[in-house]
Amino acid sequence: MAALMAAMPAAAQEAGAVAVEGEIVVTAQKRVENVQDVPISISVVDGKALQEQGAASLVDYAGFVPGMQVSNSGTPGQTTITLRGVAPLSSAQTVGIYLDEAPVGSSAIYNRSGAFTIDLMPYDLQRIEVLKGPQGTLYGASSIGGLVKYVTVQPDTSAFKVRAGVEGFAIKGGDGLGWGAQAMVNVPIVTDRLAMSASFAWRKTPGWVDSVNNAALKDQNDYEQRGGRVALLWQPTPEFSVKLAGIWQSLDSDGNGTYAADLAGNRLGDGRSFNNYVPESFDIDLDYYSATLDYDFGAASLTSATTYSKTQSRQVQDTSYAFGVLFPLLTGGAIAPGITPFYLDLGLEKWTQELRLASPGGGRFEWLIGGFFTDETTSNSQLVRSFDMAGNPIPGLDPLAIVGLPATYKEYAAFANATFRFSDQFEITGGLRWARNEQTFRQISSGAIVPQANNPGESAENVFTYSISPQFHINDDAMLYARVATGYRPGGPNVVVPNVPPTVDADRMKNYEIGLKADFADRLVSVDVALFWMDWTDIQVVRAFGGVSGGANGGKATSKGIEGSMLLRPAPGLTITATGSYTDATLSEDVPEISGFDGDRLPAVPKFSGALRADYEFELGGGNKGSFGAGVRHAGNRFSLVESDPLTALAKPYTSVDLNASVTFSDHWTLRAYARNLLDNKGEMARSTMADGLNRPSFLAISPLQPRTVGVALDMSF
């Protein structure tokens, strides 16, 4: 298999699904299709390729997906995703996350889904589909920039299978070796009727970041991941199937992987240190249960997808730089600066139900209709403590703030999608979606610096989205398409802060796109390229007031650019892949709420990013085979806030070189080796100016590219 990390046309990689040889199969339009026939810009990341290249999180492979940027605070889960330049300017996500048939993460505005994204361990993943541009018609809320869809491996009713592996790796400057272990078993209980699969993975990553303010916090950003999955597939008849699954994943981190620098950009300590006084731990747990029923009536197939998920995250931040330094001001000089840990607990319980009816594929007229419902209960508990430098609570200032933001979110939606083929060369695909969300909210607060409050709020809104995509098939191997699509991100009730409106409206996106998907010279060359223009209106932004923030709707922005990928197959077993994107994402009018002016670049988006990769597979004789791969990924500089904001900071570009190699013996045993960031590039995924409670600059926080990581692994498969 070509261990390709970017989505490529047709024969670029195995998708791991039931597919015609040389095709990548996706479910982007909620039916099984060849990716070359879908009029959407899609990237597909293969689960086996993730394993071969030692990728353990979204950050490790995002650089190979055109138009995708991912940054985190040093651990999976504390993650922000942007697609096509659409960065979250508030706490809610702009890129939707799906796990098989249902969304995960909150659609509400108080669960901070824009900064805490589900980041699944890749061992039991069949593939990841990345859909660019708004996907509101088929996937609903909070996908204005695009969608990341995890597709898991399904049980096999025909064969008994066992896979397992162990791995060891080292990070430059890290505290010892990291390790990983994983296993999966597939059991056909009744051949061709009933099967069960189960998997478990465990991974420990060493830390490499120290604290300049607490000598005990050495290599503080180590973390541990554990994940398991059980799935059952029952096919009592050829027409009817039932899929049941449960996924459990947890991450426990002792601290963040960020660096600190002074305002001139000089990194503190050894250059890989932070300035926290207390441990900044982070933990997240996900429980996910799903039931999917499919029945094929012949003239149409009916699908019911039901899910329940529970997510709980706990984060500690040292906000001494923001609040502890204000103690003299708050007490008239009576109390010296102190330590203020900020405890954030986020909870989410989410039910979803989708029911859809679809015609068979391949006919002149294909159609799909459906309904969707979700019911969310979220919690957001915040506590800021006050201690002197010796660690003693300060009377009158402890607690500094207690805030609770419990909320509920319900959404009802109906949608339809259809394709009409006028001829073998020309067809049009279009869709509509109506959605209504209803939300309740309560702001509960007390403490030394926040007012006593117990204020309720509510909101409701109706939203229509649509898409239309004409397609022209030049021949059997080439398609031109255009696409106009809209999406939205729900608003909601607002916090009670002076001069802040009582509700936040939905912001909306309209995407214009033309693209080409083609194979040339008998698939010697494959091309997938798209030009896009996206108009973003009523942007949701955050207004800060002395450390307390509220939501608002700002102005307008435009993101325009080109993204694409090219695959060459110059010799048997050799594939060369180039991916790239140019994105010009700017405000298109003044937005005073975020100190932005017309023409300002949007945050978190490099103008250029790209990757080049080569993979070679070869026979070694005696039933053995080998592979070797090398890749280079690059991202330009990125702002932390809009360009004119006085607190904006510019992250350094990065260029990472990655290598991997493997030898497989008799199709059962594989020895792998890999290196990520081989040259130990000192680039940055993000750089932010941290400000105190009076909005005065304090220091720079840097999310670095992970230092050079080298690993070896042994896998077995029977």
GULUM-389964 format. One record per atom (N, C-alpha, C): residue in one letter; x, y, z. Coordinates in steps of 0.05 Angstrom, whole numbers, plus 5000, padded with zeros to 4 digits. Layout:
! GULUM-389964
AXYZ...
! end
This chain:
! GULUM-389964
M501749765000M500050005000M501750255000A501150444984A502550704985A501750845011A503650895028A503051015054A502751315051L500551395039L500151665032L498451805053M499352045061M497952185083M495852385073A495952465048A493952645038A491952505021A489652625018A487652505002A488352544973M488152324959M488952334931M486752214914P486652274888P484652154871P485051854867A482951724861A482851454852A484751264865A486951194851A488750984860A490851074879A490551294892A492651404909A493251224932Q491351104944Q491850944968Q489550754972E489950554988E487750384995E486150525016A483550515014A481850635034A481050435056G481550185051G480849985071G477949905071A476450025053A473549955052A473149765029V470649665027V469949505004V469849684980A471649634961A471849824938A472949674914V472449794891V473649694867V476649744868E478249564857E481149604859E481949864846G483650014860G484650264851G482850504857E480650464871E478850684878E479050734908I478650994916I478151064943I475151104947V474150964966V471250974972V470751154996V468851344993V468151525015V465151525019T464351645041T461451665047T460751965052A462152145039A461852435043A458952525038Q457552405019Q454752475013Q452752275024K453752135045K452051935060K451051715042R452751645023R452451405007R455251324997V455651074993V458350974985V458951054956E461151204952E461851304926E464851314922N465751304898N468551354891N469051644896V471251714910V471851994916V472052164891Q472852034868Q473052194843Q470352284832D468252164842D465552224832D464052424850V465352514871V463952684891V464752974885P462853154881P463453434874P464053604898I465853504914I466853644938I469853604940S471253804949S474153774954S474453594979I475553354976I475753164998I478653065000S479653035024S482152905029S481552655045V482952435040V482552185054V485252095065V485252055091V487651955105V487151675113D488851495105D488551205109D489451125137G487950965151G488650885178G491250725179K491750555160K494250405159K496650585155A496250795138A498450975134A499151135159L497151205175L497651335201L499451165218Q498850905219Q500450725236Q503250695225E503550665199E506250625187E508050865193Q506951105193Q508551345196Q508751445225G507751285244G507951355272G506251585280A504151655265A502351875272A500551795296A500351975316A498851905339A496552105344S496452325329S494452525333S494052695308L491952865309L491353035286L493753205277V495353305296V497653475289V499653325271D499853065275D501852915261D501352885231Y498852905222Y498252865194Y496853095181A496053305196A494553525184A496253665163G498853675166G500553815146G500553695119F499553445116F499453315090F496653355077V494753485091V492153525080V491953815070P491453865045P491354145035P489254305049G490054545058G488154735070G487454675099M488754485112M488154415139M490354495158Q489654635179Q491654715199Q490654625227V492454515243V491854415269V493954515288S493154625311S495054695332S493954595359N495754535377N494854455404N496754555425S496154505450S497754595472S499654385482G500354195465G502253985472G501053715478T498353695478T497053435482T494753415463P494153175453P491753135437P489353215453G487353325440G484853405454G484753705459Q487053835466Q487154125468Q487854235441T485954205422T486554225394T484654415380T485654585363T484054765346T484554695317I482454655301I482654585273I481554815256T482954875234T481855055215T482054925187L480054985171L479954895143L479355135125R480855165104R480455385085R480455665098G482055695118G482355955130G480256045150V478455865157V476155935175V476955845203A478156035217A479055985245A476856075264P476555925287P474556015306P475456275320L473956485317L474456745330L472956755357S471556545364S470256515390S470856235399S469456145420S470055885432S468755655417A466855705399A465455485385A467055405360Q466755145353Q468255035331Q467255135304T469055145284T468255215257T468554965238V469754755248V470054505233V468554285248G466554165235G465053955248G466653695251I465953545271I467353285276I465153065276Y465452865259Y463652635258Y465152385265L463852205279L464851935284L462951745272D463651625249D461951455233D459451615225E457151555237E454651665227E453651915243A455152015263A453952215280A456052425289P455152665295P457052875305P457852815333V460352895340V461252885368V462253165374G462253235400G462853505408G460353675409S460453895422S458154055426S457654255404S455054305398S454354525380S453854785394A453654775421A453055015437A455555185439I455255435449I457455625448I459055635474Y458255475495Y459555495521Y461255255528N461455055510N462954815516N465754825504R466555045492R469255095482R470154885462S468354805445S469054595425S471054695405G471454955402G473455055384G476255015393A476654975419A479354935431A479754655441F477654495444F477854225454F476454035434T478053935415T476953765394T477553475398I475653305393I476053015395I478452935377D480352795389D482752715374D483152415380L482052245362L481951965367L484651835362M485351635378M487751465372M487151315346P489151285328P488551195301P488550895297Y488950735318Y489350445314Y486950305301D484550375309D482150245299D480650405279L482050585265L480850755244L481350635217Q479250625201Q479450535173Q480550765156R479451005160R480351235146R479251485159I480251715152I479251975160I478652135135E476152225132E475352385109E475252675118V476652845103V476653135109V475253275086L472953385092L471253525072L471653825075K472353965053K472954245055K470654415045G470354645058G468054815052G465654745069P463654925071P461354875089P459854625081Q459154465102Q457754215097Q454954215111G453754455113G451254485128G448954325118T448854265092T446454125081T446153845092L448353685091L448253405100L449153365128Y450853545138Y452053505165Y451253705186G449853915178G448654095198G450554305210A450154355236A451254585249A454354565252S455554795254S458454825262S460354685243S459654685217S461554575197S461954785175I462255045183I462455255163I465155245148G467155145161G469755115147G470154845134G468754645144G468954385133G468354175154L469153925149L468453705167L470753505168V471253395191V473153175195V471452935204K471552715188K469852485193K471652245198Y471552135223Y472851885230Y471151655221V472251465206V470851225197V472350985210T470950835227T472250615241T472150355226V473850165233V473849905221V471449745230Q469949625211Q467549475217Q468149175220P466649045237P467048755240P466748605213D468248385210D468248225186D466947955193T464747895180T463247645186T464347395173S466547425158S467547195142S470147075153A471747225169A474347115176A475147205204F476547025217F477747085243F480447235239K480747455253K483147615249K484247715276V486847725278V488147835302V490348015293R490448255305R492648445300R493648535327A496248585329A497448685354A500048815348G500948995365G503549125360G504549255386V507149295386V508549445408V510349645395E510849865409E512350085397E513950225419G516350315412G517950485430G518850725414F519050955427F519951195413F521251395433A522851565422A524251765438A523752045426I523352245443I523152515435I525552675444K526752825427K529252965434K528753135459G530353085480G530153235505G528053125523G526752905515G524552785531G525552635555D523852585574D524452445598D524052145594G526052015582G525951735577G524451665552L523951405549L522651305525L519651305527G518351355505G515451315504G514851045493W512450945497W511750675488W508750665481G508150475465G505350425457G504850125453A502450045458A501649765453A498749765445Q498049585426Q495349575416Q494749285406A492149225407A491348955398A488448975388M487748815368M485048805358M484448515350V482048425355V481148165347V478448185334N478048025313N475448005299N474547715299V472147675308V471047395311V468447375296P468347205275P465747145262P464246935278I462347025293I460846845311I459046655295V457646765275V456146605256V457046705228T458346525213T459546605188T457446745170D458246975160D456647135141D454047255155R453847225181R451447325195R452147505218L453947415235L454447555261L457347555267A458447795274A461247825280A461648035301M463848005316M464548205336M467548265334S468148515338S470948595339S471448755364A473948745374A474648895398A477548985395S478149215406S480849325404S481449475429F484049495435F485049655458F487749765451A488250025458A490750155453A491550315477W494250315483W495250455506W497850585497R498250845503R500550985494R501451185516K504051185521K505251365541K507351535526T507051805528T508851985514T510452145535P513052145533P514652295554P514552595550G515052745571G515053035570G517853145565W517953395556W520453525551W520453825558V518353915571V518054205577V518454235608D520254415616D520654485644D519354745651S519354815677S518255075686S520555235697V520755495689V522855665700V522055775728N519555735736N518555845762N518055625783N518455375775N518055155794N519854925786A522054885801A524054685793A522954405794A520754365810A519554095812A518054015786L517354215770L515854165745L517854125722K519053885721K520953825701K519753615682D520153655656D518953475636D515953445642Q514553665646Q511853675657Q509653595637N510253585612N508153535592N507853245583D508653055600D508252775593D505252715594Y504352525578Y501552455578Y501152165570E498852065578E498151785574E495351765561Q495151595539Q492651555525Q491851265527R489351215531R488250945531R485550955515G485150755499G482750745483G481850455477G479350415476G478250145470G475750175453R475149965439R472749955422R471649675420V469049645422V467749385417V465549445397A465349275376A463349305355A462049035349L459549045343L458048805336L456548855310L456748675290L455348695265L453548445262W450948495258W449048275255W447648315228Q447748115210Q446448125184Q444647875181P442247885193P440547655192P439547585164T439347785147T438647745119T440347925102P440547875076P442148055059P441148345059E438648385066E437548655064E437848805090F438148675113F438048805139F440648765154S441548985166S443948965183S443649145207V444949065229V445049215254V447949235263K448849485268K451549535278K451349665305L452649545325L452749655352L455649705358A456249925371A459049985378A459250155403G461450115417G462150285440G465050355438I465650615443I468450715442I468950855469W471250795480W472150925504W474951025501Q475451275507Q478151385504Q478651585527S481051575537S481851765558S484651865553L485152105562L487852225561L488352355588D490652305599D491552435624D494252565620S494352825624S496852975620S497553125645D500153115652D501053255676D501453555671G501753635646G502253915640G502053975610N502154235603N502054315575N504754315562G504754285536G507254285520G507854545508T507254765521T507755035510T510355145521Y511555325506Y513955475514Y513155755521A514855895536A514456175543A516856335532A516256575523A518256765514A517557045524D519657215526D519057495534D517757635510L516957885514L515458025492L517258085468A519858065472A521758095449A522157835433G520957615443G521157365429G523357185439N524757255460N526957095471N525656875489R526156625482R524956405497R526256385524L524656315544L525656295571L527056035576G528756035597G530155785605G531855675583D531555415579D533155275558D531955305530G529955475528G528555505502G526155315499R525855125518R523654945517R522454935545S521955175556S520855195584S518455385584F516755335604F514455515609F514955655635N513155845643N513456005667N511355955687N510155725688N507955665707N509055605734Y507455675755Y508155605782Y506855345791V504555285780V503055045788V502754855764P502454595768P502054415746P499554485729E499854485703E497554545685E496654285673S495254125689S494453865680S492053885661F491653665646F489353645628F488453355626D485953305630D484853035627D482253045612I481752845595I479252835580I478452545577D475852495580D474752225577D472352235558L472252045540L470152025520L468851745522D466251735525D464751485523D462751525500Y462751345481Y461051385457Y459751115450Y457151115446Y455650875440Y453850935416S453750745397S452250785373S450750535365A448450575352A446850355340A445950455313T446750305292T446050365264T444550135252L442150185242L440549985229L440150055200D440549865182D440149905153D438349695142Y436349785126Y434549595113Y434249685084D434849495066D434649545037D432049435027F430149615019F427549535008F427749474979G430049524966G430249494937G429949764924A427649884926A427250144913A428550364930A429050314955A430350514973A431450364997S433350495010S434550375035S434050575058L433450455081L432850615105L435050585125T436050805136T438250795155T437350955180S437750825203S437250955229S439850955244A440851185253A443351205268A442751355294T443251215316T442751315343T445351315358T446051535372T448451545388T448051675414Y449551595433Y449751735459Y452751765466S453552005473S456352055481S456452225506K458552175521K459052325545K462052405545T462552665546T465352765547T465752935572Q467952885585Q468653035609Q471553115607S472053375609S474853465609S475353645633R477853635642R478753795665R481453915659Q481654175661Q484154315654Q484854505677V487454525683V488454725702V490254915687Q489855175689Q491655375677Q492755555700D495255625697D496455805716D495956085705T494056235717T493456505708T494656715726S496856655739S498156845757S498857095741Y499657065716Y500457285699Y498057475694A495657365695A493257525689A492057645714F491757485736F490357575759F492157605784G494157425787G495857445810G497357705812V498057815788V499658065788V497858305795L495258265796L493458485803L492858515833F493858335849F493258345878F493958615890P496258735884P496858995895P494759205887L493859195862L491859385853L489159345867L488459085871L485859025883L485859095913T488159095926T488259135955T489659395963G490059575944G491459825951G494259785960G495559575949G498359525956G498759355981A496559275994A496859116019A497758836014I497258725990I497958445984I499758435960A501858285962A503758255940A502658075918P503858085894P502857895873P503057605883G501157445873G500957175882G500356975859I499356745867I498956525848I495956485845T494956455820T492056425816T491656195796P491455945805P490755725787P487755745779F487255685753F484555705742F483755415734Y481655325747Y480655045742Y478155065724L478354915702L476154905683L475154625679D472654575685D471454315681D469154345660L469354185639L467354185618L465953915615G463353915615G461953665612G459953675589L459553445575L457653435553L456353165553E453653165553E452152915547E450552975522K450652795503K449552855476K448152615465W445652645458W444052435444W443652535415T443952365396T443252435368T441652205356Q439852285338Q438252095323Q438052195294E438752035275E438452095247E436951875233L435051945217L433551745201L433551845172R434351675154R434451765126R433651535107L432551615085L431651425064L433051505038A434351315025A435951375002A435351184979S435251294955S434951124931S437450964926P437350764910P439850624901P441650804885G444150754886G446050914871G446250824842G447250994825G447850924798G445750984777G443351054786G441151114768G441251394757R439351454740R439251724728R438551934750F436851854769F435952034790F436551904817E438252024832E438851924859E437752134879W436552034901W435552214921W435952104949L435852294968L436152224996L434652425012I432952335031I431552515049I432052415078G431952595097G432452515124G431652715145G431752625170G431252805193G433352755214F433852955230F436052945250F435053085275F435852975298F435253095324F437653055343T438353265358T440353235378T439453375404D440253265426D439553375452D442153375469E443053615476E445553645491E445053775518T446553675537T446653805564T449653855569T450354115573T453154185576T453554325603S455954295613S456754435637S459454575633N459854805645N462254955643N462755075671S464454955687S465055035714S467855155715Q468055405726Q470555535727Q471055635756L473555595765L474355675792L477155795791V477456035801V480056165803V480656195833R482856065842R483756085870R485856305873S486256385897S488256595903S490156495926F492756485920F494756405939F497056605940D498356625963D500756775963D503056605952M505456715950M507556575937M508456325952A507656305977A508256065993A506155855991G503955915976G501855715972G499655725992N499455946007N497355976027N494956126015P492456036020P490156186011P490056466022I489156666006I489056936015I486257016023P485757066049P483057146058P482157396043G479657386036G478357606022G478757605992L480757455983L481157425954L480857135944D480456955962D480156675954D477356565962P475756485943P476356465914P476156735900L477756765880L477657005864L475157015847A474456785836A472056775818A471056485818I468356465819I466956205814I464856265793V464956115771V463156155749V462055885740G459455865737G458155635725G456455715701L456655575679L455155635655L453755385644P451955275659P450455035649P448555115627A448254945607A446655005584A445454755572T443354785557T442154575541T441954665512Y441954465494Y441754525465Y440154305452K438054375438K436454185423K436254285394E436554095376E436354175348E434653965333Y432954075316Y431253905298Y431953985270A432153795252A432953855225A431653665205A431053765181A430253595159A431953665135F432753465119F434553525097F433953345074A434853425050A434553275026A436853325007N437553124992N439753154973N439052984948A439753084924A439052934900A441052994878T441252794860T442952824836T441352744812F441352914792F439952844767F442052844744R442152614730R444052584708R442652644681F443252864669F442052944644F443152774621S445752694624S447052524604S449352394617D450852234602D453252104613D455352304621Q455152554610Q457152754616Q456352964636F453753024638F452953254654F450853164675E451353254700E449453204722E449553434742I447453454758I447253664778I446453534805T447953604826T447253514853T446453764869G444353734884G443453964901G442253864927G442154034947G441053954973G439954194988L438154135007L436854335025L436854225053R436954415072R436754335100R435354555116W433354485132W432154665151W432854565179A433554745196A434254675223A433254885243R432454785266R431654965288R433154885313N434355065327N435555005353N434355175374E434055055398E432955185421E434955135444Q435655355458Q437755345478Q436855475504T437755365526T437455495552T440155515565F440355705584F442955765595F442655905621R444555865639R444556015664R447456095671Q447656355679Q450256465687Q450256485717I451956325730I452156325759I454956415766S455256625783S457956725789S457956845816S460356845828S460956975854S463956985857G464957135876G467757155881G468657445884A471257475888A472357745895A472357935871I472557825846I472758005823I470457975803V468457805809V466157785792V463657835808P461557945796P459158005811P457557755818Q456057775839Q454257555847Q452057545826A451557305814A449557285793A448457005792N445956995784N444656745777N442456805757N443456855733N441756965712N441156755690P438556715683P437956525662P437956665635G438156505614G437856615587G436856395568E435856475545E434856275526E434956395498S434856225479S434856315451S433656105434A432756185410A431755995390A432256115362E432855955342E433256055316E432655835295N431755925271N431355755249N433455825227V434455615214V436555655195V435955475170F436455595146F436355445121F439155435109T439955215099T442455195084T441855045058Y443655075038Y443254945013Y445854894999S445854724979S448254684963S447354604935I448954674915I448354594887I451054554873S451254334858S453854264846S453454144818P453754304797P453754194770P456454054765Q456353834750Q458753674744Q458853604715F461153634703F461553564675F463753364673H463153124663H465052904660H466352924632I468853014632I470253044607I470652774593N471252574609N471352294601N471052124626D471651864624D471251684647D473251744669D475351894663D477451944683D477852234691A476052404683A476352694689A473652824693M473452984714M470953124720M471553414728L470053594716L469953874725L467453914741Y467654064763Y465254114779Y465354404790A462954504796A462654754810A460954704834R461154864854R459654814879R459055084892V456555124899V455655344916V454355214941A455355274965A454355144989A454355345012T452555305030T452355485054T452555315079G453255445101G453355325127G452955525148Y452655435173Y452155615195Y453355505221R453955685239R454755605266R452755725285P451455555302P449255665319P450155885338G448256065342G448656265363G447756155390G446756335407G445756245433G445456475452P444456415476P444256625497P447056715506N447256975513N449857095519N450157125549V452657155558V453157215586V452257495592V451757545618V450757805626V453157985633V454058135613V456258315616V455458585604P456158815617P455359075606P456159105578N454359225562N454859295534N454959045516V454258815525V454258575509V451358495504P450558435479P447758365473P446858115487P444258085492P443257855507P443457585492T443657595466T444057355450T446157395429V447257175420V449157175398V447757035374D447757155351D446557045328D448356835314A447156665298A448756485282A450456635262D452956545258D454456655235D454156465212R454656565188R453956415164R456256425143M456356215128M458456195107M457156125081K458156255059K457356185032K459956125016N460055895003N462355794990N461855774960Y463655884944Y463655854915Y466255704907E465955504890E468155324885E468055214858I470355184845I470555024820I472854844823G472654604813G474754404817G475054214794L477354074793L477953874773L478953624787K477853394781K478953134790K479452974765A481952884762A482652744737A484952554740D484952344724D487152164720D488152194691F490752194688F491852224661F493851994656A494251944630A496251754621A495951484635D493451374633D492851114645D493651114675R492851334689R493251364718R496151394726L497851464707L500551534714L500651794731V498751974725V498552224739V495652264748S495252344773S492552404784S492652684796V490452834790V490353114799V487753164812D487853324834D485353414848D485853704856V484553894844V485054174849V482454324851A482254524869A479854684873A480554974878L479055154866L479255434872L476755514887F477055674908F474655734925F474656024933W472256114939W471756384950W469556344971M470056434995M468156395017M467556655030D464956715033D464056965046D462956895074W464057015094W463356955122W461957205134T459557185143T458057415153T457157365182D456657595196D455757585224D457657425241I460257465238I462257295251I461957315282Q461957075294Q461857065323Q464657125334V464757325352V467257415364V466957425394V469157465408V469257495437V470157775444R468557905462R469358165472R470358125501A472758225507A473958195534A473658445550F473058415576F472658635594F474158575620G476658645621G478258605646G478258325655G478658135637G478857855644G476157705642V473957855638V471357725634V470557775605S469557565592S468957595564S466057515558G465057635536G462357565526G462357545496G460257435485G460157395456G458857635442A459357655416A458157855399A458357765370N456857895353N457057855324N458558085312G460758015298G462458225286G461558275258G463558315240G462858395213G463158165193K464658205172K464858015150K467757955144A468157715132A470857635124A470557475098T472757455084T472957305059T475357125060S475056885052S477256695048S477256595020K479456645006K479556554978K482256424973G482356244954G484956114949G484655874931I486855714931I486955474914I488255254931E487255014928E488454784942E488454554923G490354374926G490454154908G492553944915S492453734900S494353514904S494853384877M497253274874M498053134850M499552884858L498952664844L500252404849L501552304824L504052224826L505452114803L506151824810R505951644790R506751364793R508851304772P511351394774P513251374753P514351084749A514050914770A515050644768A513450464786P513350204780P511850024797P512750044827G510750084844G511250104873G512050374883L512550564864L513450834872L511151034868T510551194888T508651414886T509951664897I509451884883I510452144891I508052334893T507752454916T505352614922T506152904929A504753094917A505153374924A502453494931T502253624953T499853764962T500554044969G498554224967G499054504974G496554664974S496654894988S494455074988S495455354992Y494155544978Y494555834982Y491955944991T491956075015T489456175027T489856465034D488056635024D488056915030D485556975046A485756955073A483456985090A483657245105T481757435099T481957705110T479157805118L479158005136L476758145142L475958315117S473358325112S472458485089S471058745098E471158795123E470259055134E471359085162D471359325173D472359375200D470659215220V471959095240V470658955262V471759055288P470759275299P471959395323P471859215347E469959025348E469758855371E472358695375I473858645354I476358485356I478758655346S478458915346S480559105338S481559035310G479658965293G480358885266G479559095245F481059115224F480459305202F480259155176D478859275158D478459165131D481159095119G481458835110G483958745098G485758595118D485158605143D486858455163D486758155157R489058025159R489157735157R487757615182L486357385177L485057245199L487157075214P486657005239P488656855254P488856555246A491056435254A491556145253A491656035225V492056205205V492056115177V494556215162P496256035153P498556115136P497556165108K498856355095K498056405067K498756165050F501056035056F501855795040F502555565059S501555335052S502455085065S502554865044G504254675048G504454465028G506254235038A506254025022A507753785029A508553635004L510753495006L511753324985L512553054998R511652844985R512052574997R512652374975A514452184981A515051964963A514851704979D513651494967D513351234980D514051014959Y515650824969Y516550614951Y516150344965E514850154951E514349884961E515849694942F517049484954F518649304937F518649024949E519048824932E519148544941E522048484950L522248324971L524848234981L525447944976G523447804964G523847524959G522947354983G522247104977G521346924999G518747005011G517047154997G514547245008G514747485026N517147605027N517547845044N517548095026K516948325039K516848575024K517748805042G518549015029G519449255044G518149505034S518449715049S517349985041S519150195053F519150425040F520550655049F519050905041G518851095059G517451345053G518951585065A518751815051A519952065060A518052285054G517752475072G515952695067G517052955079V516253175067V516953445077V514253605078R513753725101R511353885104R512154165114H510754365103H511454645109H508954805114A509054995133A506955185137A508155455142G507055665130G508055935134G507256055160N507956315164N507256435190N504356485193R503456505218R500556535224R500256735247F498256905246F497657085268F496056945289S496257035314S494556925336S491857055337L491757305329L489257465328L489157605301V487057755297V486957905271V489358095270E490158155246E492758285242E493158545257S491058705260S491358975273S490958965303D490258745314D489958735343D492658785356P492758975375P495359035388P496558805403L495058595409L496058365423L496758125404T496558175378T497057955360T499957875360A500557625355A503257525353A503557355328L505957335317L506357195292L508056945296A506856715291A508256465295A510256425272K512556305279K514656255259K513756025241P514556035215P514055815197P515455565206Y514555335196Y515955095202Y516154925177T518354765176T518754565155T519654305169S518154095166S518753845179S519353625159V521453475164V522253245148V521452985163D520052805150D519152565162D520052325146L520852105159L521651865145L520251625158N519851415142N518851155153N519750925135A520150695147A520950455132A519850215146S519449995131S518349755143S519249515127V519349285141V519849025128V517648835138T516248705120T514148515127T514948235119F514748055139F515647785135F513147605132S512847475109S510747285104S507947395110D507547655106D504947785109D503947775138H505547695157H504547665185H506047845204W508647885200W510248035219W511448275205T511248505217T512248755205T514048905226L516448965218L518249135233L518249415221R517549615237R517349885227R519250075242A520050275228A521650495240A520650755227Y520750965243Y519851225233Y521351455247A521351685235A522351925247A520552155238R519652315257R518052555252R519752795260N519653005244N521253245248N524253155252L525253015232L527852895233L530053105239L529853345227L531853545229L531353735254D529453665270D528853805295D528354105290N526554155271N525854435264N524554565288K525254825293K524354975316K521855135310G520355065289G518055215282G515855205302E513755365297E511555395316E508855355303M507155205317M504455175308M502755415315A503355555337A501955795345A503655955364R503256215364R504556395383R502456605391S502156645417S500156825428S501357015448T500257265449T501057455470T499157415493M500157345516M498557315540M498457585555A496057665562A495557925574A494457895602D494958095619D493858085646D490958165646G489758185670G486958255673G486158525663L488158705659L487758965648L488458985619N488858755606N489458725578N492158835570R494058835589R496758925584R498458675577P500158695556P501758465548P503558375571S503858105574S505457995595S507757835584F507157635567F509257465555F508157325531L509757175517L508957025493L508756735501A506556605492A506256315495A506456185467I508155985465I508755855439I507955565440S506355485420S505755195416S507755095395P509754935403P511854865384P511254615368L512654595346L512654335332L514154135350Q513053895352Q514353695370Q517153645362P519053645380P521853595373P522153325360R524553285348R525053035333R524152785349T522552625336T521552375348T522252145331V523551945343V524451705328V523351465342G522151275327G520951045339G521250795322V521050565336V520950305323V518550145334A517549965317A515149815325A515249545312L513849355325L513549085315L510549025315D509548945292D506648885289D506348605279M504148475287M503548215277M500548205269S500048045248S497348035237S496847755227F494647635236F493847365228F490847355222
! end
